[in-house]
Amino acid sequence: MNDFLTIIGAGLAGSEAAWQAAERGIHVVLYEMRSVSRTAAHKTDNCAELVCSNSLGNNLPHSAPFILKEELRSFNSVVISSGDRNSVPAGSALAVDRELFSKEITKKISNHPLITLKRQEIVEIPDSGPVIIATGPLTSPKLSKEISQLIGQEYLYFYDALSPIVDANTIDYDTAFFASRYGKGGADYLNCPMNEKQYYDFIRELNNAEKVPMASFEKPVYFEGCMPIEVLAERGPKTLAFGPLKPVGLINPHTGKTAFAVVQLRKENKESSAYNLVGFQTKLTYPEQKRLVRMIPGLEKAEFFRFGAIHRNTFINSPGLLSNELELKSRPGTYFAGQIIGVEGYLESASMGLLASLSAVAKILGKDYIPPPRDTALGALINYLTTSNVNNFQPMNINFGLFRIGEIKIRDKKERNQKIALNALEKIQKWEQELKCSIGSTA
């Protein structure tokens, strides 16, 4: 057993894992292939680059994503602290300036005296542990093959999509208006209203637009929470009006009325120079994206900083492979963390990096490690990942359906969720104190 920790991948999970271990006095060697080798979606060499969206999810008190954020904050997470410091207005969500966010994490990782960041593509998994594999859903082909041989299984997969980002200077602000649904969080979103004819014209053209084709041998499996807009439209002409384009809670100050449908845009950076189209993940060809987006009122002259795209995300069948310490059952000392194990979401990925790191640190120090309680957000995710049915395992975001609520039997949803949140935060603080006594703290 090594007295240092090897981590492969400096995404959200790998960066968090490295930070948590180093802050507890463990030497870390962190490998990141970007700058040496590219992926299909990343644009920079920064650690913890956000690819799909700049939103870290719902930040409303007592929501399941908020509980997860608070649990991360209790462990001085490098990911959530950077998110808090580099946030941009986004109503009830925590959204960030993705460039400042990843640059801050990269700086902290690079400057930490106990972390050695190596820009190198790993194609073979080290024989001796502990090692955390946190290479994400875009793991390189060579390492993917190595992992597949290690676990004795083929990868599972789903397709993920990115939304377009447009130049703020090319938006018509006489048509678009600032507001958040029901006024929650202030006027943080830019809204492009559609009347009924504009909406159905858009749906007709969307259904007929040219899409980037799948390979002939691949089945189009999508994550429900990140469905391409054209796939949603195929479910029926009103699907988008009741989904990402729903106008409910948005009064147009230009008319004093609620539009038939509304396309929302969210700030991409602190300078407000770029906006991303919320819920507009797409696999349309680039010319079609330009044509369709310019059909939206207020975006007739939109110029693009980034077009939407689609990429394949791979993950392992964790319930049959990993213990509740995220350790590979067939090879003790080898851990997996992040999206590669079947969590969906930035903070969910970072959380798994945190937990894999705590477990590995305990092993290095020769200390006992007990996973977090199931009635916490961290514990709920671990339970889902390691006890689900292996025959229909799919990626999952944090949600109240994963929590063990025990004796909490309250009919009022708001009151029940508040009780679950308070109980989770109490349990996580107690668990954190127990860990602090055995393996130390980041505080």
N, C-alpha and C positions, 0 to 999 in steps of 0.2 A: 504493500500500500504506500503510495506516494504521500509526502507531507505537503504537497501542493495540489491545486485543483486545475484540471484542464477543461476548458470550455470551448466548444466548436460552434461558432456563430455569434456575431455581435449585434444581433437584432434586439428586439425588446426583451425577450427572455434571457438571452445570453448576457446582455449588458446588465440587467438586474441581478442575475446570478453572480456575475463577477463582482459587482458592487457589494452585495450582501456578504460574500465570502471575505473580500478584502477588508471590509470594515470590521470584521471579526478577527483580523490578524492572520488570515490565510493567504499565502502567495498564490496568485492566479496567473495562468497563461491562457490568454484569450485569442483565439484564431478567427480571423475574418478574411474571406476570400475577395471581397470587393476591393477594387483597385487592381487586383491581379486578374480576377475573372468577374464578369458581369452576370446579372440575372435578367429575366424577361421583364421585370417591373421596376427594379430600383434605378434611381437616377444619380445618386451620389455615393461617396465612399463613407458617409457618416454612420456611426453606430446608431442603432434604434431609428433608422429612417422609417417614416410613416409612408406607406405606399398607396393604400386605397382611399383613405379619407383623412381629414385633419381633426376628426372628432374622436374624443376618448369616451364618448357615451354620455348618457343621462346623468345629470348632476343634481337632480332634485332630491332633497332630504328624504330618507326612508325608502327610496327606490332600491332595487337590488344592485344596480351598477354603482349607486352612491355608497352602499355598504362596502362594496369591494374597494372603492377608492379610499374610504376611511380606514379599512384594514391595511391597505398598502401604506397609508400615511403613518399608521402606528409603527410600521417597521422602517420608517425613513427611506422609503422607496426612492431610488434615483429617477425612476420613470415618472411617478406621480408628482414629485417635487418639481421636476422640469416642466411638466404639464401645467402645474399651477402658476409657475413663474412666467410662462410664455403663452398664456391663454389669450384668446381673442373673443370678442363678444359673440355668443351663440345661443341666446335664450336660456333654456333649461339644460343645455348640454355643456360639457367642458370641451371646447375646441382649442386648438393651438396653432401658432405660427410654426408650421412643421420644420422649416429650415432652422429657426432659432432653437426649437426644441431638440432636434437631433444634434446640432452643433454643441449645445450645452452638455449633453450626455457624453458626446465624444471627448470633449475637453476634460470632463471629470474622470472618465475612464483612462484616457491617455496620461493624465497627470498623477494618477494615484500611485504612490510608491510601491504598492504590493501587486499591481496589475501590469503585466507585460502584454501589450497588444501586438500581435504578429499578423501582418498582412500576407496571408499564405493560404492557398487552397489545400485543405486536408482531404486526402483520397483514401486514407486507411484509418480506421478507428484504433487509437492506442490500446495496446494489450493490457496495460496496468492502469488501474483507476486511482482515485475516482475521476471520471470524465463525464461531463454533461454535454449531450448532443442537443443543441438548440439552433439547428440550421434552418428551421422554418419550413413553410410549404414550398419554397423554391430552392430546395437542396440541389446541389450540383449533380449531374447525371452519374459521375463516378462515385461520389459518396452515397448517392441513393442506392446504387447497386450494392455497395458494401453494406449498407444498413439492411437492405432486403435480405442479403445472405445471413447477416447477423441474427435477424429476428425470425428467419425461416418463412417469411411471408412476402407476398406482393403488397405494395402500397394500396391504400384506398385513396380516393381523390374526389374533389369537387372543383367546379369552375368559379372563379372570383372575377369581379369586374370593377373597373375604375370609372369615375365620373369625369366629365370634361371640366376644365378650369378656364375661365374667360377673363379677358382684360377689363378691369373696372372702368377704364376710360372709354370703353366702347358700348356701355350700357345706356339706354335711354331712361333717365331718371324722371322724366315727365310722365312716363307710362308706369314704370316700376315704382314700388313704394316700400318703405321700411316698416316692419312690424314683426312681432312674434305672436304665435297663436294665443289668443285670449290675453295678450299683453304680458305673458310670462317672460321674465328676464329682460324686458325692455325691447326696443325696436331694433333687434339684432339681425334679423333676416331681411334680405331684399326679395320682394315678391313680384312676380310677373303674372298679372291676371289674364285669364282667358274667358271669353264669352262662350256660349254653347257651340256656336258655329266654328269658332277658332279651335276649340277643343276637339270636336269630331273631325275636322279637317286634319288636325295634327295626328290623331289616332289612325286615320285612313292612310296617311303618308308613312307613318311609322310602321304600320303592318306591311306596307309594300316596299319598304326601304331595303337596300342591299346590306346583308350582314356578312361578317367575316365567317367563313364556313369552318366547321369542325373537321378534324381529320376523319376519314371514312371509318376508322376502327374505334372511334371514341364515342361514348354515350354522354350526352350533355347533362351532367348532374350539377345542380346549382345549390349553393347555400341559400336558404329561404330569406335570410336577413340581408342578402346582398344580390338580389335577383336583377338581371338586366332588364331595363325598362321595356324593351321590345318583347321579352318573354312574358312579362306581366301583362302587356297589352293583348297578347294572344289569348288570355283567359276571358276576355270579354271587353266590349267597348267602354264600359263604365269602371273597369278595374282601377285605372290610374286616378280617376276622379274620386274614388273612395280609398285610395292608397297614397302614394307619395305626392299626388297633385290635389289632395283634398283641400277645399277652401275654408273649411270650418274654423271659426275663431279668428278670421282675418278680414277686417273691414278695410276696404280701399278708401283712403282719405280723399282721393280725387273724385270719387262718386258717392261715397257714403254707403256703398252697398257691398255685398259679398259676391265675388265672381263665381262663375260656374266651376272653374278650376284655377289652381294657382301653382306656378313653378317657383320653388324657393331656392335662393342662392345664399351661401354662407361665406363669410370672410375667410380667405385663405391665409392672410398674413396680417401683422400688426399695422402695416402701412395702408391697408385696405385697397391695395392696388390690384388684387386678384380675388375672384369669387369662384367657388365650385358649385355645381348644380346638384342640389341635395336629392338623393334618391334616383339619380340619372345614370347609374351604372349602365354601360352599354357595350355591345359587340358590333355596332354598326361600323361600316367602313368610314374612314375619315371624311371623304366628300359628303357622304350622307349625314354624318353628324353635323357638319357645317350647315347643310341645307335644312335639316330638321330643327336645329337649335335656333336658326334665324327665322323660323316660323313663329317662335314664341314672342308675344308682345313685349317690347322693351329690349329684345336681343336681336333685332333685325340686322344690326351692324356689328354684331359680336365678333371679336377676334380672339383666337384661342392660344393660351399658354400651354395647354396640354389637352389632347383628345382622350376620350374614354378608350379603354382597352379591356381585353379579357385574358386571363392566364389560368393555368391549371395549378391548383393547390393540392399537394399530397400530404397524407397523414397516415399514421400507423393505427392499427386496431388495438388501442391501448388496454381495454378491459382484459384481454387475454394475455397481454405481454408485460404490463407494469404492476408493481406492487403499489400500495398506497403511500409509499415514499418516493414514487416516480422512478424507482430502480428497476432495471430489466430483470425479470425473474430468472431468466436463463443465464444471466451474466452479472452477478453482484459487482457493484462498483461502477456500473455504467448506467447513467441516468438520461432521461429524455425530458425536454421542457419546451414550452411554447406551442405554436400552432401545429407543429408536426405531431403532437399527441392528441389533437382533436378538440382544442378549445378554439373558439372563434371570438375575435376581438383583441384590440391592442392591450388592454389592461389585464384581460384574462391570460394572455400570453406572458406578460411580465410577471403576473402572479405565480405562474408555474415555474418561471425562472427562480423566483424567490424561494419557493418551497423545495425545489430540487437542490438549490444551493444550501439551504439550512440542513437538509438531510445529509448532503455530502460533507458539509463542515462537521457535523456530528460524527460521521464515520472517521474523518481524519483525526479528530480529537479523541476518538475512542469513547464517545458519550452516547447515551441513549437518546433516541429521537422518537417522539410520538407525533403523528400528523395532527393537523388542526381539527377541532371539534366539527362535527357535521352540520351543526346549526350556525356556523359562520359561512361567509361567502367562500373563503378559501377551502374550507372543509367540504362544502357542498360541491365545488368543482372537482376536487380530488375524488369524492365519492362517485360522481357521475363518470369520471374518466376510468375508474378502476372496477366498477361493479355493473356497468351497463351490459346489455345483451350483445355479445360479440357478433351476432348475426345481422344486426341492424344498427350498429353504432354509427352516429353521425356527429359532426362538430356542433358545439353548443356554446351560446353566450351565457353569462350569469343571469339567472332569473329566479323568482320566488318558488317556482315549481321544483327547484333542486334542493331547497332548504329542508332540513328536518325540523318541523315546528313543534313536535312533541305535544305538550299540554296546551299550546296556544290555540284556543277554540273561540275565536272572535268573529262574528258575522260581518261586522263593518270592515270593509276592505282596507280603508285608510288606517283605521285603528289597529287592525291586525298587522299590517305591514310595518307600522311604527313599532309595535311590540317585537316583531321579528328582528327589526334593525337594532333596537336597544339591546336585545338579548345577544345578538351576534357580536356587537361591539364590546359588550361586557365579557363575553367568552374569549374574544380574540385578545383582549388586554390581559386576561388571566393567563392565556396560553403563551403570550409574548413574554410575560414575567417568568414563567417556568423555563422557557428557552434561554432567557437571559442568564439564569442561574447556572445553566449547563454549558452553553456554547457562546455566551456573550451577547452583546447588543451593538447596534449601529449608533446608538445615541451617544 
